[in-house]
């Protein structure tokens, strides 16, 4: 259980941090994958952080724009 909480906190912090530096690393595919994967989270805090990061990356990267829309469409 402690590991699950730590993983959620790590995912949340990672997404918020990546969102904050989106203008520097906007085209890094491994970062895009991490953010898009976090959009599937069942934890609301991690999901909100992923949405925050995705919105900042979408402003800078066409790859994230396309794949984020696909992820959101298929998950609803």
N, CA, C and O atoms as a Tripos MOL2 file, in Angstrom:
@<TRIPOS>MOLECULE
protein
  304   303    76     0     0
PROTEIN
NO_CHARGES

@<TRIPOS>ATOM
      1 N           0.8210   -1.1980    0.0000 N.3       1 UNK1
      2 CA          0.0000    0.0000    0.0000 C.3       1 UNK1
      3 C           0.8650    1.2610    0.0000 C.2       1 UNK1
      4 O           0.5750    2.2240   -0.7100 O.2       1 UNK1
      5 N           1.9130    1.2430    0.7920 N.am      2 UNK2
      6 CA          2.8170    2.3920    0.8230 C.3       2 UNK2
      7 C           3.4440    2.6150   -0.5490 C.2       2 UNK2
      8 O           3.6430    3.7550   -0.9680 O.2       2 UNK2
      9 N           3.7500    1.5410   -1.2350 N.am      3 UNK3
     10 CA          4.3340    1.6410   -2.5680 C.3       3 UNK3
     11 C           3.3540    2.2790   -3.5380 C.2       3 UNK3
     12 O           3.7560    3.0750   -4.3860 O.2       3 UNK3
     13 N           2.0680    1.9420   -3.4270 N.am      4 UNK4
     14 CA          1.0540    2.5360   -4.2990 C.3       4 UNK4
     15 C           0.9650    4.0400   -4.0800 C.2       4 UNK4
     16 O           0.8770    4.8020   -5.0420 O.2       4 UNK4
     17 N           0.9880    4.4640   -2.8450 N.am      5 UNK5
     18 CA          0.9200    5.8940   -2.5320 C.3       5 UNK5
     19 C           2.1650    6.6050   -3.0520 C.2       5 UNK5
     20 O           2.0750    7.6890   -3.6290 O.2       5 UNK5
     21 N           3.3170    5.9930   -2.8470 N.am      6 UNK6
     22 CA          4.5650    6.5850   -3.3310 C.3       6 UNK6
     23 C           4.5510    6.6940   -4.8540 C.2       6 UNK6
     24 O           5.0030    7.6990   -5.4040 O.2       6 UNK6
     25 N           4.0420    5.6810   -5.5370 N.am      7 UNK7
     26 CA          3.9680    5.7090   -6.9990 C.3       7 UNK7
     27 C           3.0470    6.8200   -7.4740 C.2       7 UNK7
     28 O           3.3560    7.5040   -8.4500 O.2       7 UNK7
     29 N           1.9190    7.0100   -6.7990 N.am      8 UNK8
     30 CA          1.0010    8.0870   -7.1790 C.3       8 UNK8
     31 C           1.6200    9.4590   -6.9530 C.2       8 UNK8
     32 O           1.4830   10.3540   -7.7860 O.2       8 UNK8
     33 N           2.2980    9.6190   -5.8300 N.am      9 UNK9
     34 CA          2.9650   10.8960   -5.5510 C.3       9 UNK9
     35 C           4.0550   11.1480   -6.5850 C.2       9 UNK9
     36 O           4.1900   12.2610   -7.0940 O.2       9 UNK9
     37 N           4.8300   10.1130   -6.8950 N.am     10 UNK10
     38 CA          5.8890   10.2610   -7.9040 C.3      10 UNK10
     39 C           5.3120   10.6180   -9.2660 C.2      10 UNK10
     40 O           5.8400   11.4940   -9.9510 O.2      10 UNK10
     41 N           4.2330    9.9490   -9.6660 N.am     11 UNK11
     42 CA          3.6000   10.2450  -10.9510 C.3      11 UNK11
     43 C           3.0700   11.6620  -11.0140 C.2      11 UNK11
     44 O           3.1940   12.3460  -12.0300 O.2      11 UNK11
     45 N           2.4750   12.0930   -9.9120 N.am     12 UNK12
     46 CA          1.9350   13.4450   -9.8440 C.3      12 UNK12
     47 C           3.0410   14.4880   -9.9360 C.2      12 UNK12
     48 O           2.9490   15.4400  -10.7110 O.2      12 UNK12
     49 N           4.0830   14.3000   -9.1400 N.am     13 UNK13
     50 CA          5.2060   15.2460   -9.1700 C.3      13 UNK13
     51 C           5.9070   15.2510  -10.5190 C.2      13 UNK13
     52 O           6.3150   16.3030  -11.0100 O.2      13 UNK13
     53 N           6.0450   14.0760  -11.1140 N.am     14 UNK14
     54 CA          6.6820   13.9860  -12.4240 C.3      14 UNK14
     55 C           5.8890   14.7710  -13.4630 C.2      14 UNK14
     56 O           6.4630   15.5470  -14.2270 O.2      14 UNK14
     57 N           4.5840   14.5740  -13.4940 N.am     15 UNK15
     58 CA          3.7630   15.2830  -14.4860 C.3      15 UNK15
     59 C           3.8070   16.7880  -14.2810 C.2      15 UNK15
     60 O           3.9250   17.5460  -15.2440 O.2      15 UNK15
     61 N           3.7120   17.2230  -13.0350 N.am     16 UNK16
     62 CA          3.7630   18.6670  -12.7720 C.3      16 UNK16
     63 C           5.1150   19.2550  -13.1730 C.2      16 UNK16
     64 O           5.1770   20.3400  -13.7510 O.2      16 UNK16
     65 N           6.1810   18.5460  -12.8690 N.am     17 UNK17
     66 CA          7.5230   19.0250  -13.2210 C.3      17 UNK17
     67 C           7.7120   19.0570  -14.7280 C.2      17 UNK17
     68 O           8.2240   20.0340  -15.2740 O.2      17 UNK17
     69 N           7.2990   17.9850  -15.4030 N.am     18 UNK18
     70 CA          7.4340   17.9510  -16.8590 C.3      18 UNK18
     71 C           6.6080   19.0530  -17.5170 C.2      18 UNK18
     72 O           7.0490   19.6660  -18.4880 O.2      18 UNK18
     73 N           5.4200   19.3010  -16.9910 N.am     19 UNK19
     74 CA          4.5940   20.3890  -17.5200 C.3      19 UNK19
     75 C           5.2810   21.7310  -17.3710 C.2      19 UNK19
     76 O           5.1710   22.5980  -18.2380 O.2      19 UNK19
     77 N           5.9850   21.8980  -16.2750 N.am     20 UNK20
     78 CA          6.6650   23.1690  -16.0160 C.3      20 UNK20
     79 C           7.8330   23.4310  -16.9600 C.2      20 UNK20
     80 O           8.2010   24.5830  -17.1920 O.2      20 UNK20
     81 N           8.4150   22.3680  -17.5040 N.am     21 UNK21
     82 CA          9.5430   22.5480  -18.4220 C.3      21 UNK21
     83 C           9.1750   22.1660  -19.8570 C.2      21 UNK21
     84 O          10.0530   21.8630  -20.6640 O.2      21 UNK21
     85 N           7.9060   22.1790  -20.1660 N.am     22 UNK22
     86 CA          7.4270   21.7930  -21.5020 C.3      22 UNK22
     87 C           8.0830   22.6060  -22.6090 C.2      22 UNK22
     88 O           8.3730   22.0710  -23.6790 O.2      22 UNK22
     89 N           8.3180   23.8780  -22.3670 N.am     23 UNK23
     90 CA          8.8980   24.7190  -23.4180 C.3      23 UNK23
     91 C          10.3390   24.3090  -23.7530 C.2      23 UNK23
     92 O          10.8410   24.6340  -24.8290 O.2      23 UNK23
     93 N          10.9970   23.6020  -22.8420 N.am     24 UNK24
     94 CA         12.3830   23.1850  -23.0660 C.3      24 UNK24
     95 C          12.4500   21.8110  -23.7230 C.2      24 UNK24
     96 O          13.3070   21.5750  -24.5740 O.2      24 UNK24
     97 N          11.5540   20.9030  -23.3380 N.am     25 UNK25
     98 CA         11.6340   19.5120  -23.8010 C.3      25 UNK25
     99 C          10.3840   19.1020  -24.5790 C.2      25 UNK25
    100 O           9.9400   17.9580  -24.4840 O.2      25 UNK25
    101 N           9.8320   20.0120  -25.3290 N.am     26 UNK26
    102 CA          8.5330   19.8110  -25.9850 C.3      26 UNK26
    103 C           8.4800   18.6380  -26.9510 C.2      26 UNK26
    104 O           7.4030   18.0750  -27.1440 O.2      26 UNK26
    105 N           9.5720   18.2460  -27.5600 N.am     27 UNK27
    106 CA          9.5290   17.1930  -28.5740 C.3      27 UNK27
    107 C          10.1430   15.8680  -28.1270 C.2      27 UNK27
    108 O          10.4410   15.0180  -28.9670 O.2      27 UNK27
    109 N          10.3320   15.6800  -26.8580 N.am     28 UNK28
    110 CA         10.8990   14.4180  -26.3550 C.3      28 UNK28
    111 C           9.8090   13.3590  -26.2660 C.2      28 UNK28
    112 O           8.8850   13.4820  -25.4620 O.2      28 UNK28
    113 N           9.9130   12.3250  -27.0840 N.am     29 UNK29
    114 CA          8.8750   11.2840  -27.1790 C.3      29 UNK29
    115 C           8.7090   10.4930  -25.8790 C.2      29 UNK29
    116 O           7.5890   10.1190  -25.5310 O.2      29 UNK29
    117 N           9.8030   10.2320  -25.1550 N.am     30 UNK30
    118 CA          9.6750    9.4870  -23.9110 C.3      30 UNK30
    119 C           8.9020   10.2750  -22.8600 C.2      30 UNK30
    120 O           8.2020    9.6910  -22.0330 O.2      30 UNK30
    121 N           9.0240   11.5780  -22.8900 N.am     31 UNK31
    122 CA          8.2600   12.4280  -21.9780 C.3      31 UNK31
    123 C           6.7860   12.4090  -22.3780 C.2      31 UNK31
    124 O           5.9080   12.3380  -21.5190 O.2      31 UNK31
    125 N           6.5190   12.4720  -23.6660 N.am     32 UNK32
    126 CA          5.1390   12.4130  -24.1500 C.3      32 UNK32
    127 C           4.4810   11.1200  -23.6800 C.2      32 UNK32
    128 O           3.3410   11.1210  -23.2170 O.2      32 UNK32
    129 N           5.2140   10.0220  -23.8060 N.am     33 UNK33
    130 CA          4.6750    8.7230  -23.4060 C.3      33 UNK33
    131 C           4.3230    8.7060  -21.9130 C.2      33 UNK33
    132 O           3.2730    8.1890  -21.5300 O.2      33 UNK33
    133 N           5.1840    9.2610  -21.0860 N.am     34 UNK34
    134 CA          4.9200    9.3030  -19.6400 C.3      34 UNK34
    135 C           3.6550   10.0860  -19.3240 C.2      34 UNK34
    136 O           2.8440    9.6670  -18.4980 O.2      34 UNK34
    137 N           3.4950   11.2110  -19.9800 N.am     35 UNK35
    138 CA          2.3190   12.0520  -19.7340 C.3      35 UNK35
    139 C           1.0560   11.3640  -20.2340 C.2      35 UNK35
    140 O           0.0440   11.3250  -19.5330 O.2      35 UNK35
    141 N           1.1160   10.8250  -21.4400 N.am     36 UNK36
    142 CA         -0.0600   10.1600  -22.0150 C.3      36 UNK36
    143 C          -0.4390    8.9400  -21.1820 C.2      36 UNK36
    144 O          -1.6240    8.6590  -21.0060 O.2      36 UNK36
    145 N           0.5490    8.2130  -20.6690 N.am     37 UNK37
    146 CA          0.2640    7.0690  -19.7950 C.3      37 UNK37
    147 C          -0.4240    7.5150  -18.5050 C.2      37 UNK37
    148 O          -1.3120    6.8280  -18.0000 O.2      37 UNK37
    149 N          -0.0140    8.6590  -17.9800 N.am     38 UNK38
    150 CA         -0.6130    9.1610  -16.7460 C.3      38 UNK38
    151 C          -2.0570    9.6130  -16.9480 C.2      38 UNK38
    152 O          -2.8130    9.7160  -15.9820 O.2      38 UNK38
    153 N          -2.4440    9.8820  -18.1860 N.am     39 UNK39
    154 CA         -3.8440   10.2420  -18.4530 C.3      39 UNK39
    155 C          -4.7870    9.0670  -18.2100 C.2      39 UNK39
    156 O          -6.0000    9.2570  -18.1130 O.2      39 UNK39
    157 N          -4.2410    7.8540  -18.1110 N.am     40 UNK40
    158 CA         -5.0410    6.6650  -17.8080 C.3      40 UNK40
    159 C          -5.1470    6.3850  -16.3120 C.2      40 UNK40
    160 O          -5.7560    5.3920  -15.9120 O.2      40 UNK40
    161 N          -4.5670    7.2410  -15.4870 N.am     41 UNK41
    162 CA         -4.5530    7.0230  -14.0400 C.3      41 UNK41
    163 C          -5.9650    7.0460  -13.4570 C.2      41 UNK41
    164 O          -6.8390    7.7750  -13.9270 O.2      41 UNK41
    165 N          -6.1640    6.2330  -12.4280 N.am     42 UNK42
    166 CA         -7.4390    6.2140  -11.7130 C.3      42 UNK42
    167 C          -7.4130    7.1450  -10.5080 C.2      42 UNK42
    168 O          -8.4290    7.3340   -9.8380 O.2      42 UNK42
    169 N          -6.2490    7.7250  -10.2360 N.am     43 UNK43
    170 CA         -6.1060    8.6690   -9.1310 C.3      43 UNK43
    171 C          -6.3660   10.0800   -9.6440 C.2      43 UNK43
    172 O          -5.7220   10.5190  -10.5970 O.2      43 UNK43
    173 N          -7.2930   10.7880   -9.0290 N.am     44 UNK44
    174 CA         -7.6670   12.1240   -9.4990 C.3      44 UNK44
    175 C          -6.5250   13.1270   -9.4550 C.2      44 UNK44
    176 O          -6.4060   13.9640  -10.3490 O.2      44 UNK44
    177 N          -5.6860   13.0550   -8.4320 N.am     45 UNK45
    178 CA         -4.5770   14.0070   -8.3250 C.3      45 UNK45
    179 C          -3.5730   13.7780   -9.4460 C.2      45 UNK45
    180 O          -3.1150   14.7320  -10.0740 O.2      45 UNK45
    181 N          -3.2270   12.5110   -9.7030 N.am     46 UNK46
    182 CA         -2.2970   12.2190  -10.7990 C.3      46 UNK46
    183 C          -2.9180   12.5690  -12.1470 C.2      46 UNK46
    184 O          -2.2350   13.0830  -13.0330 O.2      46 UNK46
    185 N          -4.1960   12.2950  -12.3020 N.am     47 UNK47
    186 CA         -4.8870   12.6220  -13.5500 C.3      47 UNK47
    187 C          -4.8900   14.1270  -13.7950 C.2      47 UNK47
    188 O          -4.6460   14.5710  -14.9170 O.2      47 UNK47
    189 N          -5.1620   14.9100  -12.7640 N.am     48 UNK48
    190 CA         -5.1350   16.3780  -12.9060 C.3      48 UNK48
    191 C          -3.7340   16.8670  -13.2730 C.2      48 UNK48
    192 O          -3.5870   17.7790  -14.0870 O.2      48 UNK48
    193 N          -2.7100   16.2640  -12.6770 N.am     49 UNK49
    194 CA         -1.3310   16.6410  -13.0140 C.3      49 UNK49
    195 C          -1.0190   16.2790  -14.4660 C.2      49 UNK49
    196 O          -0.3410   17.0320  -15.1660 O.2      49 UNK49
    197 N          -1.5120   15.1280  -14.9140 N.am     50 UNK50
    198 CA         -1.2900   14.7150  -16.3050 C.3      50 UNK50
    199 C          -2.0060   15.6570  -17.2690 C.2      50 UNK50
    200 O          -1.4640   16.0050  -18.3180 O.2      50 UNK50
    201 N          -3.2050   16.0650  -16.9200 N.am     51 UNK51
    202 CA         -3.9480   17.0140  -17.7620 C.3      51 UNK51
    203 C          -3.2100   18.3490  -17.8270 C.2      51 UNK51
    204 O          -3.1130   18.9630  -18.8890 O.2      51 UNK51
    205 N          -2.6970   18.7880  -16.6930 N.am     52 UNK52
    206 CA         -1.9080   20.0240  -16.6420 C.3      52 UNK52
    207 C          -0.7000   19.9230  -17.5760 C.2      52 UNK52
    208 O          -0.4570   20.8160  -18.3890 O.2      52 UNK52
    209 N           0.0550   18.8230  -17.4500 N.am     53 UNK53
    210 CA          1.2440   18.6410  -18.2780 C.3      53 UNK53
    211 C           0.8680   18.5130  -19.7530 C.2      53 UNK53
    212 O           1.5210   19.1020  -20.6150 O.2      53 UNK53
    213 N          -0.1800   17.7480  -20.0410 N.am     54 UNK54
    214 CA         -0.5950   17.5510  -21.4360 C.3      54 UNK54
    215 C          -1.0130   18.8720  -22.0740 C.2      54 UNK54
    216 O          -0.7180   19.1170  -23.2440 O.2      54 UNK54
    217 N          -1.6880   19.7110  -21.3230 N.am     55 UNK55
    218 CA         -2.1160   20.9990  -21.8960 C.3      55 UNK55
    219 C          -0.9170   21.8800  -22.2120 C.2      55 UNK55
    220 O          -0.9110   22.5680  -23.2330 O.2      55 UNK55
    221 N           0.0960   21.8710  -21.3560 N.am     56 UNK56
    222 CA          1.2960   22.6710  -21.6230 C.3      56 UNK56
    223 C           2.1120   22.0950  -22.7840 C.2      56 UNK56
    224 O           2.6550   22.8410  -23.5980 O.2      56 UNK56
    225 N           2.1920   20.7740  -22.8530 N.am     57 UNK57
    226 CA          2.9090   20.1500  -23.9650 C.3      57 UNK57
    227 C           2.1470   20.3150  -25.2710 C.2      57 UNK57
    228 O           2.7580   20.5120  -26.3210 O.2      57 UNK57
    229 N           0.8330   20.2380  -25.2190 N.am     58 UNK58
    230 CA          0.0300   20.3870  -26.4410 C.3      58 UNK58
    231 C           0.2230   21.7670  -27.0570 C.2      58 UNK58
    232 O           0.1150   21.9280  -28.2720 O.2      58 UNK58
    233 N           0.5050   22.7520  -26.2260 N.am     59 UNK59
    234 CA          0.7500   24.0980  -26.7370 C.3      59 UNK59
    235 C           2.0700   24.1730  -27.5140 C.2      59 UNK59
    236 O           2.2690   25.0760  -28.3270 O.2      59 UNK59
    237 N           2.9720   23.2120  -27.2560 N.am     60 UNK60
    238 CA          4.3010   23.2470  -27.8760 C.3      60 UNK60
    239 C           4.5530   22.1180  -28.8740 C.2      60 UNK60
    240 O           5.4470   22.2310  -29.7130 O.2      60 UNK60
    241 N           3.7800   21.0310  -28.7980 N.am     61 UNK61
    242 CA          4.0980   19.8330  -29.5810 C.3      61 UNK61
    243 C           2.8700   19.2890  -30.3060 C.2      61 UNK61
    244 O           1.8530   19.0030  -29.6730 O.2      61 UNK61
    245 N           2.9550   19.1460  -31.6140 N.am     62 UNK62
    246 CA          1.8520   18.5760  -32.3850 C.3      62 UNK62
    247 C           1.6440   17.1020  -32.0460 C.2      62 UNK62
    248 O           0.5120   16.6200  -32.0630 O.2      62 UNK62
    249 N           2.7200   16.3850  -31.7390 N.am     63 UNK63
    250 CA          2.6060   14.9730  -31.3620 C.3      63 UNK63
    251 C           1.6780   14.8050  -30.1500 C.2      63 UNK63
    252 O           0.8060   13.9360  -30.1460 O.2      63 UNK63
    253 N           1.8710   15.6320  -29.1400 N.am     64 UNK64
    254 CA          1.0370   15.5400  -27.9360 C.3      64 UNK64
    255 C          -0.3890   15.9560  -28.2580 C.2      64 UNK64
    256 O          -1.3300   15.3640  -27.7300 O.2      64 UNK64
    257 N          -0.5730   16.9500  -29.1010 N.am     65 UNK65
    258 CA         -1.9250   17.3630  -29.4830 C.3      65 UNK65
    259 C          -2.6980   16.1970  -30.0710 C.2      65 UNK65
    260 O          -3.8370   15.9430  -29.6800 O.2      65 UNK65
    261 N          -2.0950   15.4980  -30.9930 N.am     66 UNK66
    262 CA         -2.7670   14.3910  -31.6820 C.3      66 UNK66
    263 C          -3.0220   13.2200  -30.7370 C.2      66 UNK66
    264 O          -4.1430   12.7150  -30.6700 O.2      66 UNK66
    265 N          -2.0060   12.7870  -30.0130 N.am     67 UNK67
    266 CA         -2.1310   11.6130  -29.1690 C.3      67 UNK67
    267 C          -2.9520   11.8630  -27.9120 C.2      67 UNK67
    268 O          -3.5840   10.9400  -27.3970 O.2      67 UNK67
    269 N          -2.9560   13.0810  -27.4160 N.am     68 UNK68
    270 CA         -3.7750   13.3880  -26.2510 C.3      68 UNK68
    271 C          -5.2480   13.3370  -26.6300 C.2      68 UNK68
    272 O          -6.0620   12.8010  -25.8770 O.2      68 UNK68
    273 N          -5.5930   13.8750  -27.7580 N.am     69 UNK69
    274 CA         -6.9860   13.8360  -28.2200 C.3      69 UNK69
    275 C          -7.4290   12.3890  -28.4040 C.2      69 UNK69
    276 O          -8.5320   12.0250  -27.9970 O.2      69 UNK69
    277 N          -6.5800   11.5580  -29.0130 N.am     70 UNK70
    278 CA         -6.9040   10.1460  -29.1850 C.3      70 UNK70
    279 C          -7.1160    9.4600  -27.8450 C.2      70 UNK70
    280 O          -8.0710    8.7010  -27.6840 O.2      70 UNK70
    281 N          -6.2440    9.7160  -26.8870 N.am     71 UNK71
    282 CA         -6.3410    9.0950  -25.5670 C.3      71 UNK71
    283 C          -7.6390    9.4970  -24.8770 C.2      71 UNK71
    284 O          -8.3300    8.6490  -24.3120 O.2      71 UNK71
    285 N          -7.9690   10.7680  -24.9180 N.am     72 UNK72
    286 CA         -9.1810   11.2560  -24.2480 C.3      72 UNK72
    287 C         -10.4330   10.7050  -24.9440 C.2      72 UNK72
    288 O         -11.3900   10.3260  -24.2690 O.2      72 UNK72
    289 N         -10.4380   10.6560  -26.2670 N.am     73 UNK73
    290 CA        -11.5950   10.1470  -26.9950 C.3      73 UNK73
    291 C         -11.8590    8.6840  -26.6890 C.2      73 UNK73
    292 O         -13.0120    8.2910  -26.5100 O.2      73 UNK73
    293 N         -10.8140    7.8720  -26.6260 N.am     74 UNK74
    294 CA        -10.9900    6.4400  -26.4230 C.3      74 UNK74
    295 C         -11.2540    6.0810  -24.9840 C.2      74 UNK74
    296 O         -11.7540    4.9900  -24.7110 O.2      74 UNK74
    297 N         -10.9340    6.9640  -24.0460 N.am     75 UNK75
    298 CA        -11.1530    6.6380  -22.6390 C.3      75 UNK75
    299 C         -12.5350    7.0740  -22.1520 C.2      75 UNK75
    300 O         -12.9360    6.6980  -21.0510 O.2      75 UNK75
    301 N         -13.2620    7.8470  -22.9320 N.am     76 UNK76
    302 CA        -14.5880    8.2860  -22.5000 C.3      76 UNK76
    303 C         -15.6760    7.3990  -23.0380 C.2      76 UNK76
    304 O         -16.8540    7.6330  -22.7670 O.2      76 UNK76
@<TRIPOS>BOND
     1     1     2 1
     2     2     3 1
     3     3     4 2
     4     3     5 am
     5     5     6 1
     6     6     7 1
     7     7     8 2
     8     7     9 am
     9     9    10 1
    10    10    11 1
    11    11    12 2
    12    11    13 am
    13    13    14 1
    14    14    15 1
    15    15    16 2
    16    15    17 am
    17    17    18 1
    18    18    19 1
    19    19    20 2
    20    19    21 am
    21    21    22 1
    22    22    23 1
    23    23    24 2
    24    23    25 am
    25    25    26 1
    26    26    27 1
    27    27    28 2
    28    27    29 am
    29    29    30 1
    30    30    31 1
    31    31    32 2
    32    31    33 am
    33    33    34 1
    34    34    35 1
    35    35    36 2
    36    35    37 am
    37    37    38 1
    38    38    39 1
    39    39    40 2
    40    39    41 am
    41    41    42 1
    42    42    43 1
    43    43    44 2
    44    43    45 am
    45    45    46 1
    46    46    47 1
    47    47    48 2
    48    47    49 am
    49    49    50 1
    50    50    51 1
    51    51    52 2
    52    51    53 am
    53    53    54 1
    54    54    55 1
    55    55    56 2
    56    55    57 am
    57    57    58 1
    58    58    59 1
    59    59    60 2
    60    59    61 am
    61    61    62 1
    62    62    63 1
    63    63    64 2
    64    63    65 am
    65    65    66 1
    66    66    67 1
    67    67    68 2
    68    67    69 am
    69    69    70 1
    70    70    71 1
    71    71    72 2
    72    71    73 am
    73    73    74 1
    74    74    75 1
    75    75    76 2
    76    75    77 am
    77    77    78 1
    78    78    79 1
    79    79    80 2
    80    79    81 am
    81    81    82 1
    82    82    83 1
    83    83    84 2
    84    83    85 am
    85    85    86 1
    86    86    87 1
    87    87    88 2
    88    87    89 am
    89    89    90 1
    90    90    91 1
    91    91    92 2
    92    91    93 am
    93    93    94 1
    94    94    95 1
    95    95    96 2
    96    95    97 am
    97    97    98 1
    98    98    99 1
    99    99   100 2
   100    99   101 am
   101   101   102 1
   102   102   103 1
   103   103   104 2
   104   103   105 am
   105   105   106 1
   106   106   107 1
   107   107   108 2
   108   107   109 am
   109   109   110 1
   110   110   111 1
   111   111   112 2
   112   111   113 am
   113   113   114 1
   114   114   115 1
   115   115   116 2
   116   115   117 am
   117   117   118 1
   118   118   119 1
   119   119   120 2
   120   119   121 am
   121   121   122 1
   122   122   123 1
   123   123   124 2
   124   123   125 am
   125   125   126 1
   126   126   127 1
   127   127   128 2
   128   127   129 am
   129   129   130 1
   130   130   131 1
   131   131   132 2
   132   131   133 am
   133   133   134 1
   134   134   135 1
   135   135   136 2
   136   135   137 am
   137   137   138 1
   138   138   139 1
   139   139   140 2
   140   139   141 am
   141   141   142 1
   142   142   143 1
   143   143   144 2
   144   143   145 am
   145   145   146 1
   146   146   147 1
   147   147   148 2
   148   147   149 am
   149   149   150 1
   150   150   151 1
   151   151   152 2
   152   151   153 am
   153   153   154 1
   154   154   155 1
   155   155   156 2
   156   155   157 am
   157   157   158 1
   158   158   159 1
   159   159   160 2
   160   159   161 am
   161   161   162 1
   162   162   163 1
   163   163   164 2
   164   163   165 am
   165   165   166 1
   166   166   167 1
   167   167   168 2
   168   167   169 am
   169   169   170 1
   170   170   171 1
   171   171   172 2
   172   171   173 am
   173   173   174 1
   174   174   175 1
   175   175   176 2
   176   175   177 am
   177   177   178 1
   178   178   179 1
   179   179   180 2
   180   179   181 am
   181   181   182 1
   182   182   183 1
   183   183   184 2
   184   183   185 am
   185   185   186 1
   186   186   187 1
   187   187   188 2
   188   187   189 am
   189   189   190 1
   190   190   191 1
   191   191   192 2
   192   191   193 am
   193   193   194 1
   194   194   195 1
   195   195   196 2
   196   195   197 am
   197   197   198 1
   198   198   199 1
   199   199   200 2
   200   199   201 am
   201   201   202 1
   202   202   203 1
   203   203   204 2
   204   203   205 am
   205   205   206 1
   206   206   207 1
   207   207   208 2
   208   207   209 am
   209   209   210 1
   210   210   211 1
   211   211   212 2
   212   211   213 am
   213   213   214 1
   214   214   215 1
   215   215   216 2
   216   215   217 am
   217   217   218 1
   218   218   219 1
   219   219   220 2
   220   219   221 am
   221   221   222 1
   222   222   223 1
   223   223   224 2
   224   223   225 am
   225   225   226 1
   226   226   227 1
   227   227   228 2
   228   227   229 am
   229   229   230 1
   230   230   231 1
   231   231   232 2
   232   231   233 am
   233   233   234 1
   234   234   235 1
   235   235   236 2
   236   235   237 am
   237   237   238 1
   238   238   239 1
   239   239   240 2
   240   239   241 am
   241   241   242 1
   242   242   243 1
   243   243   244 2
   244   243   245 am
   245   245   246 1
   246   246   247 1
   247   247   248 2
   248   247   249 am
   249   249   250 1
   250   250   251 1
   251   251   252 2
   252   251   253 am
   253   253   254 1
   254   254   255 1
   255   255   256 2
   256   255   257 am
   257   257   258 1
   258   258   259 1
   259   259   260 2
   260   259   261 am
   261   261   262 1
   262   262   263 1
   263   263   264 2
   264   263   265 am
   265   265   266 1
   266   266   267 1
   267   267   268 2
   268   267   269 am
   269   269   270 1
   270   270   271 1
   271   271   272 2
   272   271   273 am
   273   273   274 1
   274   274   275 1
   275   275   276 2
   276   275   277 am
   277   277   278 1
   278   278   279 1
   279   279   280 2
   280   279   281 am
   281   281   282 1
   282   282   283 1
   283   283   284 2
   284   283   285 am
   285   285   286 1
   286   286   287 1
   287   287   288 2
   288   287   289 am
   289   289   290 1
   290   290   291 1
   291   291   292 2
   292   291   293 am
   293   293   294 1
   294   294   295 1
   295   295   296 2
   296   295   297 am
   297   297   298 1
   298   298   299 1
   299   299   300 2
   300   299   301 am
   301   301   302 1
   302   302   303 1
   303   303   304 2
@<TRIPOS>SUBSTRUCTURE
     1 UNK1         2 RESIDUE 1 A UNK
     2 UNK2         6 RESIDUE 1 A UNK
     3 UNK3        10 RESIDUE 1 A UNK
     4 UNK4        14 RESIDUE 1 A UNK
     5 UNK5        18 RESIDUE 1 A UNK
     6 UNK6        22 RESIDUE 1 A UNK
     7 UNK7        26 RESIDUE 1 A UNK
     8 UNK8        30 RESIDUE 1 A UNK
     9 UNK9        34 RESIDUE 1 A UNK
    10 UNK10       38 RESIDUE 1 A UNK
    11 UNK11       42 RESIDUE 1 A UNK
    12 UNK12       46 RESIDUE 1 A UNK
    13 UNK13       50 RESIDUE 1 A UNK
    14 UNK14       54 RESIDUE 1 A UNK
    15 UNK15       58 RESIDUE 1 A UNK
    16 UNK16       62 RESIDUE 1 A UNK
    17 UNK17       66 RESIDUE 1 A UNK
    18 UNK18       70 RESIDUE 1 A UNK
    19 UNK19       74 RESIDUE 1 A UNK
    20 UNK20       78 RESIDUE 1 A UNK
    21 UNK21       82 RESIDUE 1 A UNK
    22 UNK22       86 RESIDUE 1 A UNK
    23 UNK23       90 RESIDUE 1 A UNK
    24 UNK24       94 RESIDUE 1 A UNK
    25 UNK25       98 RESIDUE 1 A UNK
    26 UNK26      102 RESIDUE 1 A UNK
    27 UNK27      106 RESIDUE 1 A UNK
    28 UNK28      110 RESIDUE 1 A UNK
    29 UNK29      114 RESIDUE 1 A UNK
    30 UNK30      118 RESIDUE 1 A UNK
    31 UNK31      122 RESIDUE 1 A UNK
    32 UNK32      126 RESIDUE 1 A UNK
    33 UNK33      130 RESIDUE 1 A UNK
    34 UNK34      134 RESIDUE 1 A UNK
    35 UNK35      138 RESIDUE 1 A UNK
    36 UNK36      142 RESIDUE 1 A UNK
    37 UNK37      146 RESIDUE 1 A UNK
    38 UNK38      150 RESIDUE 1 A UNK
    39 UNK39      154 RESIDUE 1 A UNK
    40 UNK40      158 RESIDUE 1 A UNK
    41 UNK41      162 RESIDUE 1 A UNK
    42 UNK42      166 RESIDUE 1 A UNK
    43 UNK43      170 RESIDUE 1 A UNK
    44 UNK44      174 RESIDUE 1 A UNK
    45 UNK45      178 RESIDUE 1 A UNK
    46 UNK46      182 RESIDUE 1 A UNK
    47 UNK47      186 RESIDUE 1 A UNK
    48 UNK48      190 RESIDUE 1 A UNK
    49 UNK49      194 RESIDUE 1 A UNK
    50 UNK50      198 RESIDUE 1 A UNK
    51 UNK51      202 RESIDUE 1 A UNK
    52 UNK52      206 RESIDUE 1 A UNK
    53 UNK53      210 RESIDUE 1 A UNK
    54 UNK54      214 RESIDUE 1 A UNK
    55 UNK55      218 RESIDUE 1 A UNK
    56 UNK56      222 RESIDUE 1 A UNK
    57 UNK57      226 RESIDUE 1 A UNK
    58 UNK58      230 RESIDUE 1 A UNK
    59 UNK59      234 RESIDUE 1 A UNK
    60 UNK60      238 RESIDUE 1 A UNK
    61 UNK61      242 RESIDUE 1 A UNK
    62 UNK62      246 RESIDUE 1 A UNK
    63 UNK63      250 RESIDUE 1 A UNK
    64 UNK64      254 RESIDUE 1 A UNK
    65 UNK65      258 RESIDUE 1 A UNK
    66 UNK66      262 RESIDUE 1 A UNK
    67 UNK67      266 RESIDUE 1 A UNK
    68 UNK68      270 RESIDUE 1 A UNK
    69 UNK69      274 RESIDUE 1 A UNK
    70 UNK70      278 RESIDUE 1 A UNK
    71 UNK71      282 RESIDUE 1 A UNK
    72 UNK72      286 RESIDUE 1 A UNK
    73 UNK73      290 RESIDUE 1 A UNK
    74 UNK74      294 RESIDUE 1 A UNK
    75 UNK75      298 RESIDUE 1 A UNK
    76 UNK76      302 RESIDUE 1 A UNK
